[in-house]
Amino acid sequence: MDATHLLDIATEAARAVGPRLRKAFRSRPDVATKLDFHDPVTEHDHAAEETIRAVITSRLPESAIVGEEGGSTGSGDLVWYVDPIDGTANFATGLPFFCVSIAAAVSGELMAGVVYDPVREDEFSASTEGAWCNGAPLRSVGAAGDREAMLLTSYPTALDMEVDEEAALRRYGRFLKSFSAVRRPGSAALKLAHVAAGWSDAAYGTQANPWDVAAGALLVRRAGGVYLGDPLAKGDYLAHVGGFDLNGSVLAEVAPR
């Protein structure tokens, strides 16, 4: 399967939902919840995923699709991982840090991915050939160590706190003390895209789903950064810019093996 062709389809599908998301942004749409009140969903999540699925299946009917809202459909070696709005809580309340994330894998190997920020119209794309933002090549370079670095993280989540609140807060405290700055912006895919671009230095998260991180993982790796964890299975992830000293970082204790 040609990676360039897959990237073209991912880009078309991501951009197809841009107008809807921009129009709905800051309209305070009705919010429902899924697992719990920390896990919101809106009508726009469902509608955007339907549009993305329609674009993909019209171009490659033999595709399997794993979507956050629609679950798994189809079968075969070609699998698409789709998050129509990664950062729904931000989208629903009007915070401009959310994105569309679409990745394609063939026989378990990531081939193409797009992270599309519809507010800024930043299009982060990656294939086996490289990584780009709005057509310009990405280079994942930045700080060499914690003291100069910006860490983006969702840790600790409510689930992390339920498992061991004291340990989670203690670890988060070490992050705060070690890094120049720690931010919790709320979209795994967009955090990874920013690491790929060198706009932040590291990103860490727990129990992420493939639709959250698959495209971002490919972006980081193709831009010359490091992504640790299996982007096609639910679990923890850690990403950092190229040249960052992970062994000397407080993040070494949480690095997926």
C-alpha positions in Angstrom: 0.0 0.0 0.0 1.5 3.3 -1.1 2.1 5.6 1.9 1.6 8.8 -0.1 -1.8 7.6 -1.3 -2.8 6.8 2.3 -1.6 10.2 3.5 -3.6 12.0 0.8 -6.8 10.2 2.0 -6.1 11.0 5.6 -5.5 14.6 4.8 -8.7 14.8 2.7 -10.7 13.2 5.5 -9.3 15.4 8.2 -9.9 18.6 6.3 -13.4 17.5 5.4 -14.6 18.1 9.0 -12.7 21.4 9.4 -15.6 23.7 8.4 -18.1 22.0 10.8 -15.7 22.1 13.7 -14.8 25.7 13.2 -18.5 26.7 13.0 -19.4 24.7 16.1 -16.4 25.9 18.1 -17.4 28.2 21.0 -21.1 27.5 20.5 -21.2 25.6 23.8 -22.8 22.4 22.3 -24.7 20.0 24.5 -22.4 17.5 26.1 -23.0 13.9 27.0 -20.6 11.5 28.8 -19.3 8.1 28.1 -17.3 6.3 30.8 -17.8 9.1 33.3 -18.1 12.8 33.6 -14.4 13.2 32.7 -15.1 11.7 29.3 -17.4 14.1 27.3 -18.8 13.7 23.8 -20.8 16.0 21.6 -22.9 15.6 18.5 -20.0 17.0 16.5 -17.7 14.1 17.6 -20.2 11.6 16.1 -20.9 13.7 12.9 -17.2 14.3 12.3 -16.4 10.6 12.6 -19.2 9.7 10.2 -17.8 12.1 7.6 -14.2 10.8 8.1 -15.4 7.2 7.7 -17.3 8.1 4.6 -14.3 9.7 2.9 -12.0 6.7 3.8 -14.5 4.0 2.6 -15.3 5.9 -0.6 -11.6 5.9 -1.5 -10.6 2.5 0.0 -13.6 0.3 0.6 -11.4 -2.5 1.8 -10.4 -0.5 4.9 -10.9 -1.5 8.5 -11.5 1.5 10.8 -11.1 1.8 14.5 -12.8 5.0 15.7 -13.3 6.5 19.1 -17.0 7.0 18.6 -17.9 4.2 16.1 -15.7 1.4 17.3 -14.2 -1.1 15.0 -15.6 -1.9 11.5 -14.3 -3.8 8.6 -11.3 -6.1 8.4 -8.1 -6.6 6.6 -4.4 -5.6 6.7 -5.2 -1.9 6.3 -6.5 -0.3 9.5 -7.3 3.4 10.1 -7.3 4.9 13.6 -9.6 7.8 13.9 -10.3 10.4 16.6 -12.7 13.0 15.2 -12.1 15.5 18.0 -9.1 14.7 20.3 -9.6 17.2 23.1 -13.4 17.2 23.2 -13.6 18.9 26.6 -11.5 21.8 25.2 -13.7 21.9 22.0 -16.9 21.9 24.0 -16.0 24.7 26.3 -14.1 26.9 23.8 -10.5 26.3 24.6 -8.6 26.2 21.3 -6.5 23.1 21.8 -8.1 20.2 20.0 -7.6 18.4 16.7 -8.6 15.7 14.3 -6.3 12.7 14.4 -6.2 10.0 11.6 -3.6 7.3 11.1 -3.2 4.4 8.7 -1.4 1.2 9.5 -0.7 -1.8 7.2 0.0 -5.1 8.8 0.7 -3.4 12.1 3.1 -0.8 10.7 2.2 2.9 10.7 2.3 4.3 7.2 0.6 7.7 7.3 -0.9 10.1 9.8 -2.4 13.5 10.0 -3.1 15.7 13.0 -5.2 18.6 12.0 -5.8 21.7 14.1 -8.9 23.3 12.6 -8.7 26.5 14.6 -5.2 27.4 13.6 -5.4 25.4 10.4 -2.1 23.7 11.2 -1.8 20.4 9.3 0.8 18.1 10.7 1.4 15.1 8.4 3.7 12.2 8.3 4.4 9.1 6.1 7.3 6.7 5.7 8.9 9.6 3.7 9.0 12.2 6.5 7.0 14.6 8.6 5.7 18.1 7.7 3.6 21.0 9.1 1.7 22.9 6.4 4.1 21.4 3.9 7.3 22.5 5.6 9.6 19.6 7.0 9.5 19.1 10.7 12.5 18.7 12.9 11.9 17.5 16.4 14.7 19.4 18.2 14.7 21.3 21.5 16.0 21.1 25.0 18.6 18.6 26.1 17.5 18.2 29.7 14.6 18.8 32.1 15.7 22.2 33.4 15.3 23.8 30.0 12.4 21.7 28.8 8.6 22.1 28.5 6.7 19.0 29.4 3.1 18.4 28.1 1.2 15.8 30.1 -2.3 14.7 31.1 -0.8 13.0 34.2 -2.2 12.4 36.7 -5.6 11.6 35.3 -8.6 10.8 37.6 -7.9 7.1 37.0 -4.2 7.5 38.0 -5.5 9.2 41.2 -7.9 6.3 41.9 -5.2 3.7 41.6 -2.8 5.5 44.0 -3.5 9.2 44.7 -0.4 9.7 47.0 2.0 8.2 44.5 0.5 10.1 41.6 0.7 13.4 43.3 4.2 12.7 44.4 5.3 11.9 40.9 3.6 14.9 39.5 5.4 17.0 42.1 8.7 15.7 40.8 7.7 16.7 37.3 6.9 20.2 38.5 10.2 20.5 40.3 12.4 19.1 37.5 11.0 20.7 34.4 11.3 24.4 33.4 7.5 24.2 32.8 4.7 21.7 32.9 1.5 22.1 31.0 -1.8 20.1 30.8 -3.3 21.3 27.5 -5.7 18.3 27.0 -5.1 16.6 23.6 -2.6 13.8 23.3 -2.4 14.0 19.5 -1.8 17.7 19.4 0.8 17.4 22.2 2.7 14.9 20.2 2.5 17.1 17.1 4.0 19.9 19.1 6.8 17.7 20.2 7.4 16.7 16.6 7.6 20.3 15.6 10.0 21.1 18.5 7.4 23.6 20.0 7.5 21.5 23.2 10.2 19.1 24.4 8.4 16.1 25.9 4.9 14.6 26.2 3.8 11.9 28.6 0.4 10.2 29.1 -1.1 7.1 30.6 -3.7 4.6 29.2 -3.9 6.3 25.8 -5.9 4.7 23.0 -4.5 4.1 19.5 -6.8 6.7 18.0 -5.2 9.2 20.4 -1.6 8.6 19.6 -1.0 6.7 16.4 -0.7 9.7 14.1 1.3 11.7 16.6 3.7 8.8 17.2 4.5 8.6 13.5 4.9 12.4 13.4 7.4 12.4 16.3 9.4 9.5 14.9 9.6 10.8 11.3 10.5 14.2 12.6 13.6 12.8 14.4 12.2 12.6 17.9 11.6 9.6 20.1 8.3 7.9 20.9 8.2 5.1 23.5 5.2 2.8 23.8 3.1 0.9 21.4 0.9 3.4 19.5 -1.4 0.7 18.2 -2.3 -0.7 21.7 -3.8 1.0 24.7 -1.2 2.0 27.2 1.3 4.6 28.4 3.4 6.7 26.1 6.4 9.0 26.3 7.7 11.2 23.5 10.6 13.7 23.4 12.6 15.7 20.9 15.8 14.4 19.4 18.8 14.9 21.6 16.9 15.0 24.9 18.7 13.2 27.7 16.0 10.8 28.9 18.4 8.8 31.1 19.1 12.0 33.1 15.4 13.0 33.2 12.8 12.4 35.9 10.8 10.9 33.0 13.1 7.9 32.9 11.1 6.3 35.8 7.9 6.3 33.7 9.4 5.5 30.3 7.5 2.5 28.7 9.7 -0.4 28.1 
